[in-house]
């Protein structure tokens, strides 16, 4: 009986291998697209161009900055970053270190680290380090946008 099922099992095995082998390159491509989007988003940040920067944020995004209330609309997110962009000392040195794409290819998450420099309450230039997590969504046009962004201060920063 087992010998009679070998061809059927072989066909199922081959089908599964082919299906998986098609999915892996697509997930890898999505990781590349998210990394590219992140790198462009970072460039927009360094340019302090709020319009360009906002183009990487999903319409229904939520940002969760530390020690602040949630930013639950695109308008509040933009206002938060416009204020940061006005600080002549404000800069970020960030890196995205990990990306994981869901098998559905419509959702992903990433994490990384960041060092921020900005004017403190008394005008002095201060720095802090943080770690962050982002949730990315693929919109109907195929572009990846940040749906959720949260970060917290690293120890000592």
TORPA-4810 file (N, C-alpha, C, O; in nm, 3 decimals):
<nodes>
NODE_1_0.081_-0.119_0.000_0.000_0.000_0.000_0.086_0.127_0.000_0.053_0.224_-0.067_X
NODE_2_0.195_0.126_0.073_0.283_0.243_0.078_0.343_0.268_-0.060_0.353_0.383_-0.103_X
NODE_3_0.382_0.162_-0.129_0.441_0.179_-0.261_0.341_0.239_-0.359_0.381_0.313_-0.450_X
NODE_4_0.215_0.210_-0.344_0.113_0.265_-0.433_0.097_0.415_-0.410_0.060_0.488_-0.502_X
NODE_5_0.123_0.463_-0.288_0.105_0.604_-0.254_0.230_0.688_-0.282_0.223_0.811_-0.276_X
NODE_6_0.342_0.625_-0.312_0.467_0.699_-0.335_0.452_0.801_-0.447_0.494_0.915_-0.428_X
NODE_7_0.393_0.768_-0.563_0.378_0.871_-0.667_0.292_0.989_-0.621_0.323_1.104_-0.652_X
NODE_8_0.187_0.961_-0.548_0.100_1.069_-0.500_0.175_1.156_-0.400_0.164_1.279_-0.404_X
NODE_9_0.250_1.094_-0.311_0.327_1.169_-0.211_0.434_1.252_-0.281_0.458_1.367_-0.244_X
NODE_10_0.499_1.194_-0.383_0.602_1.267_-0.457_0.543_1.390_-0.527_0.605_1.496_-0.526_X
NODE_11_0.425_1.376_-0.586_0.360_1.489_-0.653_0.328_1.599_-0.553_0.351_1.717_-0.581_X
NODE_12_0.275_1.562_-0.438_0.243_1.661_-0.333_0.371_1.731_-0.285_0.373_1.853_-0.268_X
NODE_13_0.477_1.653_-0.264_0.603_1.709_-0.219_0.658_1.809_-0.322_0.701_1.918_-0.285_X
NODE_14_0.656_1.772_-0.448_0.706_1.860_-0.554_0.622_1.988_-0.560_0.676_2.097_-0.574_X
NODE_15_0.490_1.974_-0.550_0.401_2.091_-0.551_0.435_2.185_-0.436_0.443_2.307_-0.456_X
NODE_16_0.454_2.131_-0.317_0.487_2.215_-0.201_0.622_2.283_-0.220_0.636_2.401_-0.186_X
NODE_17_0.719_2.211_-0.273_0.851_2.272_-0.295_0.844_2.386_-0.397_0.904_2.491_-0.376_X
NODE_18_0.770_2.365_-0.504_0.756_2.469_-0.606_0.683_2.589_-0.549_0.723_2.703_-0.573_X
NODE_19_0.577_2.565_-0.473_0.502_2.676_-0.412_0.590_2.756_-0.319_0.590_2.879_-0.323_X
NODE_20_0.665_2.687_-0.234_0.752_2.757_-0.139_0.864_2.831_-0.211_0.899_2.942_-0.172_X
NODE_21_0.919_2.771_-0.314_1.030_2.836_-0.384_0.984_2.962_-0.455_1.065_3.053_-0.475_X
NODE_22_0.857_2.970_-0.494_0.805_3.093_-0.555_0.784_3.200_-0.451_0.806_3.318_-0.478_X
NODE_23_0.742_3.163_-0.332_0.711_3.258_-0.226_0.838_3.322_-0.170_0.839_3.442_-0.144_X
NODE_24_0.946_3.246_-0.150_1.067_3.299_-0.088_1.127_3.416_-0.165_1.159_3.517_-0.102_X
NODE_25_1.144_3.409_-0.297_1.197_3.527_-0.367_1.105_3.648_-0.355_1.154_3.761_-0.346_X
NODE_26_0.975_3.627_-0.354_0.883_3.740_-0.342_0.898_3.806_-0.206_0.897_3.928_-0.196_X
NODE_27_0.911_3.726_-0.100_0.931_3.783_0.033_1.063_3.858_0.040_1.070_3.965_0.101_X
NODE_28_1.166_3.803_-0.023_1.296_3.871_-0.027_1.285_4.003_-0.103_1.340_4.104_-0.059_X
NODE_29_1.213_4.004_-0.216_1.192_4.127_-0.291_1.120_4.231_-0.206_1.154_4.349_-0.209_X
NODE_30_1.020_4.187_-0.129_0.948_4.279_-0.042_1.041_4.338_0.064_1.031_4.457_0.095_X
NODE_31_1.130_4.257_0.118_1.228_4.310_0.214_1.312_4.419_0.149_1.338_4.523_0.210_X
NODE_32_1.354_4.395_0.026_1.432_4.496_-0.046_1.351_4.623_-0.068_1.404_4.734_-0.051_X
NODE_33_1.224_4.609_-0.105_1.139_4.727_-0.126_1.122_4.805_0.004_1.125_4.929_0.004_X
NODE_34_1.106_4.735_0.116_1.091_4.802_0.246_1.222_4.870_0.283_1.221_4.983_0.332_X
NODE_35_1.335_4.804_0.261_1.464_4.868_0.289_1.483_4.992_0.202_1.532_5.094_0.250_X
NODE_36_1.446_4.982_0.075_1.455_5.099_-0.014_1.365_5.212_0.035_1.406_5.328_0.038_X
NODE_37_1.242_5.178_0.073_1.149_5.279_0.123_1.206_5.345_0.249_1.200_5.467_0.264_X
NODE_38_1.261_5.264_0.339_1.319_5.318_0.462_1.435_5.412_0.430_1.445_5.520_0.488_X
NODE_39_1.523_5.371_0.338_1.637_5.456_0.303_1.592_5.588_0.241_1.650_5.693_0.271_X
NODE_40_1.491_5.584_0.156_1.437_5.708_0.098_1.370_5.793_0.206_1.382_5.916_0.205_X
NODE_41_1.300_5.729_0.298_1.234_5.800_0.407_1.340_5.871_0.491_1.321_5.986_0.532_X
NODE_42_1.450_5.804_0.516_1.558_5.864_0.593_1.617_5.986_0.519_1.647_6.088_0.581_X
NODE_43_1.631_5.975_0.388_1.679_6.090_0.309_1.583_6.207_0.321_1.626_6.322_0.335_X
NODE_44_1.454_6.179_0.317_1.354_6.287_0.329_1.363_6.353_0.466_1.340_6.473_0.480_X
NODE_45_1.396_6.272_0.566_1.410_6.325_0.701_1.528_6.419_0.709_1.518_6.528_0.765_X
NODE_46_1.642_6.378_0.652_1.761_6.463_0.654_1.739_6.592_0.575_1.798_6.695_0.607_X
NODE_47_1.655_6.585_0.473_1.621_6.704_0.395_1.521_6.792_0.469_1.497_6.906_0.430_X
NODE_48_1.463_6.739_0.577_1.358_6.807_0.655_1.245_6.855_0.564_1.193_6.965_0.579_X
NODE_49_1.208_6.768_0.471_1.101_6.795_0.375_0.977_6.720_0.421_0.963_6.600_0.397_X
NODE_50_0.886_6.791_0.486_0.770_6.727_0.548_0.678_6.661_0.445_0.618_6.558_0.474_X
NODE_51_0.667_6.718_0.326_0.582_6.657_0.222_0.641_6.524_0.177_0.570_6.423_0.171_X
NODE_52_0.769_6.523_0.146_0.837_6.401_0.104_0.833_6.299_0.218_0.802_6.182_0.196_X
NODE_53_0.866_6.345_0.340_0.868_6.258_0.456_0.730_6.193_0.478_0.721_6.073_0.503_X
NODE_54_0.624_6.273_0.468_0.488_6.222_0.491_0.445_6.119_0.388_0.355_6.039_0.415_X
NODE_55_0.508_6.119_0.272_0.468_6.025_0.168_0.501_5.880_0.204_0.458_5.788_0.134_X
NODE_56_0.577_5.858_0.310_0.612_5.723_0.355_0.522_5.675_0.469_0.540_5.564_0.520_X
NODE_57_0.428_5.758_0.510_0.340_5.727_0.622_0.203_5.684_0.569_0.145_5.752_0.484_X
NODE_58_0.152_5.571_0.619_0.021_5.523_0.578_-0.087_5.621_0.623_-0.072_5.686_0.727_X
NODE_59_-0.196_5.633_0.547_-0.301_5.730_0.582_-0.359_5.710_0.722_-0.398_5.807_0.787_X
NODE_60_-0.366_5.587_0.769_-0.424_5.558_0.900_-0.317_5.524_1.004_-0.340_5.443_1.094_X
NODE_61_-0.200_5.584_0.991_-0.086_5.552_1.077_-0.108_5.599_1.220_-0.185_5.691_1.248_X
NODE_62_-0.036_5.533_1.310_-0.029_5.571_1.451_0.119_5.570_1.489_0.189_5.473_1.462_X
NODE_63_0.165_5.677_1.551_0.302_5.685_1.602_0.294_5.694_1.753_0.208_5.764_1.808_X
NODE_64_0.384_5.624_1.821_0.384_5.618_1.967_0.518_5.667_2.022_0.602_5.586_2.061_X
NODE_65_0.538_5.800_2.027_0.664_5.851_2.081_0.669_5.832_2.233_0.565_5.834_2.298_X
NODE_66_0.789_5.815_2.288_0.799_5.799_2.433_0.762_5.930_2.505_0.784_6.039_2.453_X
NODE_67_0.706_5.915_2.622_0.671_6.029_2.706_0.576_6.127_2.639_0.577_6.246_2.671_X
NODE_68_0.495_6.079_2.546_0.399_6.163_2.474_0.273_6.083_2.448_0.276_5.960_2.447_X
NODE_69_0.162_6.152_2.427_0.041_6.079_2.390_0.054_6.021_2.249_0.135_6.070_2.170_X
NODE_70_-0.023_5.920_2.218_-0.019_5.863_2.082_-0.054_5.968_1.977_-0.139_6.054_1.999_X
NODE_71_0.011_5.958_1.863_-0.019_6.044_1.748_-0.105_5.959_1.656_-0.055_5.869_1.588_X
NODE_72_-0.237_5.988_1.653_-0.331_5.895_1.590_-0.389_5.944_1.458_-0.478_5.879_1.402_X
NODE_73_-0.340_6.055_1.408_-0.383_6.101_1.276_-0.261_6.148_1.199_-0.158_6.181_1.257_X
NODE_74_-0.273_6.150_1.068_-0.162_6.199_0.987_-0.131_6.344_1.021_-0.015_6.385_1.019_X
NODE_75_-0.233_6.422_1.052_-0.212_6.563_1.087_-0.130_6.577_1.216_-0.039_6.660_1.221_X
NODE_76_-0.161_6.498_1.318_-0.083_6.509_1.443_0.059_6.456_1.424_0.153_6.508_1.484_X
NODE_77_0.075_6.354_1.341_0.209_6.302_1.312_0.291_6.409_1.239_0.406_6.434_1.274_X
NODE_78_0.230_6.471_1.140_0.300_6.577_1.064_0.337_6.694_1.156_0.449_6.745_1.150_X
NODE_79_0.243_6.736_1.241_0.270_6.847_1.334_0.388_6.815_1.425_0.473_6.901_1.450_X
NODE_80_0.394_6.692_1.475_0.502_6.649_1.562_0.636_6.661_1.489_0.733_6.715_1.544_X
NODE_81_0.642_6.611_1.366_0.768_6.615_1.291_0.799_6.754_1.236_0.916_6.789_1.223_X
NODE_82_0.699_6.832_1.203_0.726_6.970_1.160_0.797_7.047_1.271_0.889_7.124_1.245_X
NODE_83_0.753_7.025_1.396_0.818_7.091_1.509_0.963_7.044_1.522_1.052_7.125_1.547_X
NODE_84_0.987_6.914_1.504_1.125_6.864_1.509_1.209_6.925_1.397_1.324_6.963_1.419_X
NODE_85_1.152_6.933_1.278_1.226_6.986_1.163_1.263_7.133_1.182_1.357_7.181_1.119_X
NODE_86_1.191_7.205_1.267_1.220_7.346_1.292_1.344_7.364_1.380_1.405_7.471_1.379_X
NODE_87_1.381_7.262_1.455_1.498_7.268_1.542_1.624_7.259_1.456_1.647_7.156_1.393_X
NODE_88_1.706_7.364_1.453_1.827_7.361_1.368_1.929_7.256_1.413_2.017_7.217_1.336_X
NODE_89_1.919_7.211_1.538_2.012_7.110_1.589_1.962_6.968_1.569_2.034_6.871_1.592_X
NODE_90_1.837_6.956_1.526_1.779_6.822_1.519_1.835_6.741_1.403_1.836_6.786_1.289_X
NODE_91_1.882_6.622_1.437_1.927_6.528_1.334_1.909_6.387_1.388_1.904_6.365_1.509_X
NODE_92_1.900_6.294_1.298_1.890_6.153_1.333_1.994_6.074_1.256_2.019_6.100_1.139_X
NODE_93_2.054_5.979_1.323_2.142_5.883_1.258_2.082_5.746_1.291_2.102_5.693_1.400_X
NODE_94_2.008_5.690_1.195_1.930_5.569_1.220_1.972_5.457_1.126_2.028_5.480_1.019_X
NODE_95_1.943_5.336_1.169_1.963_5.222_1.080_1.853_5.120_1.105_1.813_5.094_1.219_X
NODE_96_1.807_5.065_0.997_1.709_4.956_1.003_1.789_4.827_0.999_1.863_4.802_0.904_X
NODE_97_1.774_4.744_1.101_1.859_4.626_1.114_1.789_4.495_1.085_1.855_4.391_1.073_X
NODE_98_1.657_4.497_1.072_1.582_4.373_1.054_1.449_4.403_0.987_1.383_4.502_1.020_X
NODE_99_1.410_4.318_0.894_1.279_4.328_0.829_1.221_4.188_0.819_1.291_4.094_0.781_X
NODE_100_1.094_4.173_0.852_1.026_4.045_0.839_0.892_4.070_0.769_0.810_4.149_0.815_X
NODE_101_0.872_4.001_0.656_0.750_4.018_0.576_0.659_3.899_0.600_0.703_3.785_0.597_X
NODE_102_0.531_3.927_0.623_0.433_3.820_0.641_0.416_3.743_0.510_0.435_3.798_0.402_X
NODE_103_0.380_3.616_0.520_0.359_3.535_0.401_0.250_3.594_0.311_0.251_3.572_0.190_X
NODE_104_0.158_3.667_0.369_0.051_3.731_0.291_0.104_3.843_0.204_0.037_3.887_0.110_X
NODE_105_0.225_3.890_0.234_0.294_3.996_0.159_0.222_4.131_0.164_0.243_4.215_0.077_X
NODE_106_0.137_4.152_0.264_0.071_4.281_0.277_0.104_4.350_0.409_0.056_4.460_0.437_X
NODE_107_0.186_4.284_0.491_0.221_4.334_0.622_0.365_4.293_0.653_0.408_4.184_0.617_X
NODE_108_0.438_4.382_0.719_0.576_4.352_0.758_0.609_4.432_0.882_0.537_4.526_0.918_X
NODE_109_0.716_4.395_0.947_0.764_4.475_1.059_0.916_4.485_1.048_0.982_4.399_0.990_X
NODE_110_0.967_4.593_1.104_1.111_4.613_1.104_1.153_4.673_1.237_1.071_4.724_1.313_X
NODE_111_1.282_4.665_1.262_1.335_4.725_1.385_1.471_4.784_1.354_1.535_4.750_1.254_X
NODE_112_1.514_4.873_1.444_1.643_4.936_1.425_1.682_5.020_1.544_1.623_5.011_1.651_X
NODE_113_1.782_5.102_1.521_1.833_5.190_1.626_1.848_5.332_1.569_1.853_5.353_1.448_X
NODE_114_1.854_5.426_1.660_1.862_5.565_1.619_1.938_5.646_1.724_1.929_5.620_1.844_X
NODE_115_2.013_5.744_1.677_2.072_5.843_1.766_2.019_5.979_1.723_2.032_6.018_1.607_X
NODE_116_1.959_6.048_1.817_1.900_6.180_1.789_1.983_6.288_1.856_2.034_6.270_1.966_X
NODE_117_1.995_6.400_1.788_2.059_6.520_1.842_1.957_6.633_1.827_1.894_6.646_1.722_X
NODE_118_1.940_6.713_1.932_1.839_6.818_1.930_1.868_6.921_2.039_1.953_6.900_2.125_X
NODE_119_1.796_7.031_2.032_1.809_7.135_2.134_1.729_7.093_2.257_1.611_7.059_2.248_X
NODE_120_1.795_7.097_2.372_1.728_7.063_2.498_1.642_7.179_2.546_1.634_7.283_2.480_X
NODE_121_1.577_7.162_2.661_1.486_7.265_2.713_1.551_7.402_2.733_1.485_7.505_2.719_X
NODE_122_1.680_7.403_2.766_1.751_7.530_2.789_1.830_7.574_2.667_1.908_7.669_2.675_X
NODE_123_1.810_7.506_2.554_1.878_7.543_2.432_2.009_7.469_2.408_2.070_7.481_2.302_X
NODE_124_2.053_7.392_2.508_2.177_7.315_2.493_2.154_7.201_2.395_2.042_7.150_2.384_X
NODE_125_2.258_7.160_2.325_2.248_7.049_2.231_2.265_6.918_2.308_2.364_6.899_2.379_X
NODE_126_2.168_6.830_2.294_2.171_6.702_2.364_2.154_6.588_2.264_2.107_6.608_2.152_X
NODE_127_2.193_6.469_2.307_2.179_6.350_2.223_2.112_6.240_2.303_2.125_6.234_2.425_X
NODE_128_2.041_6.154_2.233_1.985_6.035_2.296_1.983_5.922_2.195_1.979_5.944_2.074_X
NODE_129_1.987_5.802_2.247_1.981_5.683_2.162_1.849_5.612_2.187_1.794_5.616_2.297_X
NODE_130_1.799_5.549_2.083_1.673_5.477_2.096_1.675_5.351_2.010_1.760_5.334_1.922_X
NODE_131_1.580_5.266_2.038_1.552_5.151_1.954_1.407_5.164_1.910_1.325_5.220_1.983_X
NODE_132_1.377_5.114_1.792_1.243_5.136_1.738_1.191_5.012_1.667_1.266_4.921_1.631_X
NODE_133_1.060_5.011_1.649_0.989_4.908_1.574_0.887_4.976_1.486_0.819_5.069_1.530_X
NODE_134_0.877_4.931_1.361_0.778_4.984_1.267_0.697_4.868_1.211_0.748_4.758_1.191_X
NODE_135_0.571_4.894_1.187_0.486_4.801_1.114_0.457_4.866_0.979_0.415_4.981_0.972_X
NODE_136_0.482_4.790_0.873_0.464_4.837_0.736_0.343_4.767_0.674_0.318_4.650_0.701_X
NODE_137_0.268_4.841_0.591_0.157_4.782_0.516_0.177_4.812_0.368_0.228_4.917_0.330_X
NODE_138_0.136_4.716_0.287_0.139_4.739_0.142_0.002_4.795_0.104_-0.101_4.733_0.129_X
NODE_139_0.003_4.912_0.044_-0.122_4.975_0.001_-0.165_4.919_-0.133_-0.092_4.843_-0.197_X
NODE_140_-0.284_4.956_-0.176_-0.339_4.905_-0.302_-0.251_4.935_-0.423_-0.253_4.861_-0.521_X
NODE_141_-0.172_5.043_-0.416_-0.084_5.077_-0.528_0.047_4.998_-0.526_0.132_5.016_-0.613_X
NODE_142_0.063_4.908_-0.426_0.181_4.824_-0.416_0.294_4.884_-0.334_0.395_4.817_-0.309_X
NODE_143_0.280_5.009_-0.292_0.386_5.075_-0.215_0.374_5.039_-0.067_0.265_5.023_-0.013_X
NODE_144_0.491_5.025_-0.004_0.497_4.999_0.139_0.499_5.131_0.215_0.575_5.222_0.182_X
NODE_145_0.414_5.142_0.319_0.406_5.262_0.402_0.410_5.222_0.549_0.371_5.111_0.585_X
NODE_146_0.457_5.313_0.632_0.463_5.287_0.776_0.326_5.308_0.838_0.268_5.416_0.828_X
NODE_147_0.273_5.203_0.901_0.141_5.207_0.964_0.151_5.233_1.114_0.065_5.297_1.174_X
NODE_148_0.260_5.181_1.174_0.281_5.199_1.318_0.429_5.221_1.341_0.513_5.150_1.287_X
NODE_149_0.461_5.321_1.422_0.599_5.353_1.455_0.606_5.378_1.604_0.533_5.462_1.657_X
NODE_150_0.692_5.304_1.672_0.709_5.325_1.815_0.857_5.314_1.849_0.930_5.239_1.785_X
NODE_151_0.899_5.388_1.947_1.039_5.385_1.987_1.050_5.417_2.134_0.960_5.477_2.194_X
NODE_152_1.161_5.376_2.192_1.189_5.410_2.332_1.339_5.432_2.346_1.419_5.392_2.262_X
NODE_153_1.372_5.496_2.456_1.511_5.531_2.478_1.591_5.409_2.517_1.544_5.324_2.593_X
NODE_154_1.711_5.401_2.465_1.802_5.293_2.504_1.860_5.327_2.639_1.861_5.443_2.680_X
NODE_155_1.908_5.228_2.708_1.967_5.247_2.840_2.076_5.353_2.832_2.163_5.347_2.745_X
NODE_156_2.071_5.449_2.922_2.171_5.555_2.927_2.146_5.664_2.825_2.224_5.758_2.814_X
NODE_157_2.035_5.653_2.748_2.014_5.754_2.646_1.882_5.816_2.657_1.848_5.904_2.578_X
</nodes>
